Amino acid sequence: MEERIEFVSSLKNFTAVKKMKLDGTKTSVDIVQFLASIQVTTNSKIRSLLEEIVDIEKLNENTKHLMTLEYSQFFAEIYSSKTKKIIAGLFPENFNKKFKDAFLEAYQVYLIEKYFLLNKRAIGYHQILFPALSKLKKAIKGK
């Protein structure tokens, strides 16, 4: 059986095909870079979809004070009831309540990623600019 890694997305506004055949010439370095490229693709799409669900400009405006805090203060504040209230207040009226906690956490992760990018720190493999990913620099930097 041929070993391979494949990621295929065929949505109206999100098409991606990433394939790697593991033919004995690929090293662990090659595989790490390839898997990170899949994360760049999927995490960039998740970020853009999160930006469509709520008024992202309002979220950024209401949480911009967090971006100036020291690490310990930031993490205390990101999980505070005040920040959760800000995020939950932006959910659309027809938002399915059973997903509330998961999406509260998703937007906390969104803000954590933003904070770490501003502080030039990577918190996921998708944020590391491996040589093979240099053409995806814009997506990695979250812009």
Beta strands, then each sheet from edge to edge (+ up, - down):
strand 1: 3-11
strand 2: 14-22
sheet 1: 1+ 2-
end
